[in-house]
Amino acid sequence: MLNHTADLGVLSPTHSITARADKVRREVSPRLDGNRRAELGQFLTPEPVAADMAAMFGELPADVRLLDAGAGVGSLTAAFVTEALARPVTPRSITVTAFEVDPGFADLLGQTLDDCRAACEAAGVRFASRVIEDDYVLTSAEPVLSVIEGFNCAILNPPYAKISSASRWRLALRSQGIETVNLYSAFVALALNQLEPGGELVAITPRSFCNGPYYRPFRQHLLDNSSIERLYVFESRKKAFRDDAVLQENVIFQLRKGARQAERVRLETDSGEARQVPFEEVVRPGDKHCFFRLTISPEDAALAERVQAMPCSLVDLGLKVSTGRIVDFRAREFLRKDPGDGTAPLLYPAHLRDGGVRWPIPDFKKSNAIAVTPRVEKELVPPGRYLLAKRFSSKEEKRRLVVSVYDAEVPAAFDNKLNFYHRDGAGLPEEIALGLAAFLNSTAVDDYFRQFSGHTQVNATDLRNLPYPSLEDLERLGRHAPVGQEAIDAAVATIL
Ligand SMILES: C[S@@+](CC[C@H](N)C(=O)[O-])C[C@H]1O[C@@H](n2cnc3c(N)ncnc32)[C@H](O)[C@@H]1O
């Protein structure tokens, strides 16, 4: 393994430890091996973000025991120490435990910790550090390492990587009572376990944990074990990691271990908005999915209130939403470029256009049809009107919710990158389909959706959990069938 190196020759001794760490980050990042970088989630935190994170800690303990798991070159520890030394009351001692699995970072991390020691000593603060060059998740599950406990501060920018169900990480996590699907949530959950009561954790992570069924146990873990005190949302996807191609929306959060949930939570954004909101605005009481809703401005909160006041659930309306049943790469032998004898229409997200459906697409690079064989037949929906919703919006698309009404004249198949609304497997009455399409395509509902969804994926569960208008209002909207964004928004405003 090659060591990552950085030329620090031009730095004057007056440079702060964070400036040095940031110079290292800028030098090292472009030279990291692409594959390894993706595998280990090596997106190092820029100085201003690290400084904001460090500033989020409340009053510091006299003897700080800091955990930096997945430390990289030590940017977060550098920011923490800088912040601690700048406070009116400085700690008596700071002890840092840094985990970093990539030995290539060892020298640079060592240098940052040396800088921290020098700065602390100059300020009369005792400093000690140890680097554990090992896998944080696996090490945390080793019972001999009971030394990984009793931290009173944790600062994290954890790696992002999916955890497969058969992986060693998954088993190690299970032994710690943690069920989760990504390394980032694993790191946060473990760090929370390793904090002593009253300890504080500040982490920057993707926003994807805020909703969706897979992160439900992780959200519950946070709610059961800590008080969520501050949430800082990056409204722009690229802002946190400007130099790197990070496309996830990010959020920074501050938690206090074992404390009763604070009544009010501070919500902030990178565009400078900040407000204290009642905790029930973030996680609604009785929400069995425990979505974290980020109502950033008072307008967001007002919108959330209006949408949540909608009277019906999908069940009340007698409707269901499911994911399309055709997984095309598993059904290759049945796919047909164009419709013909013995085929059924096959709908992909690309067929959805401007609230309608354009099918078949000439020279479509995917398939417009699927052969009706006994295996395929049971995946078809009967003729009728369905509401199709894209499961993934493209990066260029402004909207998360993109839905179209599809009028199937013959049995049809839906690709699994579409969700579809139906009534017990059959189509919807025309006015209801059109009314629902207008409701879901409105700017208001899309804005509401973004409050809890920070990624481009639209899960069927998210759609199931939306509040909906009454059947009468949907029918009224459907009779009116507004066309164009302005007309849709104006019509939906009459029922919101
Ligand atoms: C997103 S980077 C953040 C680095 C640093 N905390 C920062 O903010 O600049 C995640 C770091 O975790 C390290 N890492 C990845 N998987 C790890 C694991 N299983 N155990 C310990 N460190 C890991 C990566 O090598 C990388 O340095």
The ligand as a MOL file (V3000), in Angstrom:
LIG
                    3D

  0  0  0     0  0            999 V3000
M  V30 BEGIN CTAB
M  V30 COUNTS 27 29 0 0 0
M  V30 BEGIN ATOM
M  V30 1 C -15.9470 10.0960 4.0530 0
M  V30 2 S -14.2510 9.8130 4.4860 0 CHG=1
M  V30 3 C -14.0680 11.0040 5.7560 0
M  V30 4 C -12.6800 11.1700 6.2690 0
M  V30 5 C -12.5380 12.1900 7.3670 0
M  V30 6 N -13.3520 11.8590 8.5310 0
M  V30 7 C -12.9540 13.5710 6.8940 0
M  V30 8 O -13.9870 14.0440 7.3330 0
M  V30 9 O -12.2440 14.1540 6.0870 0 CHG=-1
M  V30 10 C -14.3660 8.2510 5.2940 0
M  V30 11 C -13.0710 7.6740 5.7810 0
M  V30 12 O -13.3500 6.4120 6.3910 0
M  V30 13 C -12.3390 5.4630 6.0340 0
M  V30 14 N -12.9750 4.1400 6.1420 0
M  V30 15 C -13.7330 3.5100 5.2120 0
M  V30 16 N -14.1770 2.3370 5.6870 0
M  V30 17 C -13.6880 2.2190 6.9550 0
M  V30 18 C -13.8040 1.2370 7.9670 0
M  V30 19 N -14.5340 0.1400 7.7670 0
M  V30 20 N -13.1760 1.4470 9.1390 0
M  V30 21 C -12.4390 2.5760 9.3620 0
M  V30 22 N -12.2900 3.5310 8.4340 0
M  V30 23 C -12.9140 3.3720 7.2490 0
M  V30 24 C -11.9430 5.8640 4.6270 0
M  V30 25 O -10.6690 5.3910 4.2790 0
M  V30 26 C -12.0230 7.3930 4.7200 0
M  V30 27 O -10.8020 7.9320 5.0970 0
M  V30 END ATOM
M  V30 BEGIN BOND
M  V30 1 1 1 2
M  V30 2 1 2 3
M  V30 3 1 2 10
M  V30 4 1 3 4
M  V30 5 1 4 5
M  V30 6 1 5 6
M  V30 7 1 5 7
M  V30 8 2 7 8
M  V30 9 1 7 9
M  V30 10 1 10 11
M  V30 11 1 11 12
M  V30 12 1 11 26
M  V30 13 1 12 13
M  V30 14 1 13 14
M  V30 15 1 13 24
M  V30 16 1 14 15
M  V30 17 1 14 23
M  V30 18 2 15 16
M  V30 19 1 16 17
M  V30 20 1 17 18
M  V30 21 2 17 23
M  V30 22 1 18 19
M  V30 23 2 18 20
M  V30 24 1 20 21
M  V30 25 2 21 22
M  V30 26 1 22 23
M  V30 27 1 24 25
M  V30 28 1 24 26
M  V30 29 1 26 27
M  V30 END BOND
M  V30 END CTAB
M  END
